[in-house]
Amino acid sequence: MTTDSAAAVSGAAATSAAPVRATQSFVATIGQCWRNPRLLLLEVAWRWAIGIPLCGLFAWEAFRILSQVSLAGTGLSHFSLIDSLAAAQTVAEVGDRLMPPVLRALLWIGPLSAALWSLASGFGRSRVLRRLDPALPRRPWMLAILQFVRIAALAASAALWFVLLRWAAQSSLGGAAPNLVTYSVKAIALSFAVFFAWAAISWVFSIAPLLVLVEGCGIAAAFRNSVQFGKGRLAGLRSQMVEVNLVLAIIKVALIVMAMVCCATPVPFREEMTGNALYFWWIFVSILYLVASDFFQVARLAGYIVLWRSRNAQPPVPQPQPALPAIN
């Protein structure tokens, strides 16, 4: 490896040589990634190069749907959180009107977006991984296919989350005495349950591309090996990678909470900060959140490579010690 392009791996690998926990090694990996900003620039470049056009496509489709669907009579123009029950009913009415055209649009915009994002991810992530470790081979098409499978699994978890929220709404708000507090508790609990369940299993989809590169296996073998990962000479590596993934899930929750808090900071100054200034502030906070999220995605890749390299490093061959001279 070169000293510049592989700084995030070589420096942290030296740290992980000692018997320390995966989280302690991951902290050193984060520090190495922070000192190599070109990794973040490459990650942001490929993500935003495809993300901005996709956002434009979503905005155009949303404008088309809103221009065709009338929201008159839903009470949206008088929406207020003062009466929480009326606000919930307004949201439900708006959702019932928008759901059919949104689902029809998702039938074509969803697969198209997944395919475009997978292609960009395959070639862009290949550049990032080569910057992390130049010894890794170039297999962008394999990475693109694996990314598409991961997006499909993520979409399935999002669909499950939506079904659970509908059940919570029907069980708490559909009766004669709707209870918004009960619905809020159920929605929050189910959202966190789905989020952490995905965090616990998503490492399989994250480790499969790495196995394709470091082991040179196919797609089916990569998923099979990722499920059976951590056995034999790699015993204990699976728990370490799951630990890193859960730590990153907690960091992601913290980033979301911080972004929400920052978006709410202008509330005490609502008389001075209104209109475009408020929108610009929300856009600025959103950009900071996305950049921070991209940084920790790079750190996770570097952490996985560091753990893999440290476990696959051969132990040094013991050198024979010279015999001590006999003492007369």
Buried (B, 14 or more C-beta within 10 A) or exposed (E): BEEEBBBBBBBBBEBBEEEEEBEEBBBBBBBBBEEBEEBBEBBBEBBBEBBEEBEEBEEEBEEEBEEEEEBEEBBEEEEEEEEEEBBBBBBEBBEEBBEEBBEEBEEEBBBEBBEBBBBBBBBBBBBBBBBBBEEBEEBBEBBBBBBBBBBBBBBEBEEBBEEBBEEBBEEBBEEEEBBBEEBBEBBEEBBEEBBBEBBEBBBBBBBBBBBBBBEEBEBEBBBBBBEEBBEEEBEEBBEBBBBBBBBBBEBBBEBEEBBEEBBEEBEEEEEEBEEEEBEEBEEEBEEBBBBBBBBBBBBBBBBBBBBBBBBEEEEEEEEEEEEEEEEE
